[in-house]
Amino acid sequence: MPNKADVLRQIAECDQLGVPAFLAKYANGRGSRTTWIDYAGREYPIKAIWASAHSPAIPPRSFKTNDAEPELKRLGFSVIKR
């Protein structure tokens, strides 16, 4: 199970690559439509971040957003829905 450092590492990679390239690398180019991680005033694709924070990374289709959301909140991250 990923810890806070794992998630922060993936957020940093997302910042470095940019969201489109991050999604291409970890989520077959697909991002979240309704649920995002809000961190430091920026929004990040919840499933791609959570999937890539695992070691090894898991496919986003292998879990539901509702599975990742409580774990991210438990780690202290804000989750927003649009």
HELIX and SHEET records of a PDB file:
HELIX    1   1 LYS A    4  LEU A   17  1                                  14    
HELIX    2   2 VAL A   19  TYR A   26  1                                   8    
HELIX    3   3 ILE A   46  ALA A   53  1                                   8    
HELIX    4   4 PRO A   60  SER A   62  5                                   3    
HELIX    5   5 THR A   65  ARG A   74  1                                  10    
SHEET    1   A 3 ARG A  42  PRO A  45  0                                        
SHEET    2   A 3 THR A  35  TYR A  39 -1                                        
SHEET    3   A 3 SER A  78  LYS A  81 -1                                        
END                                                                             
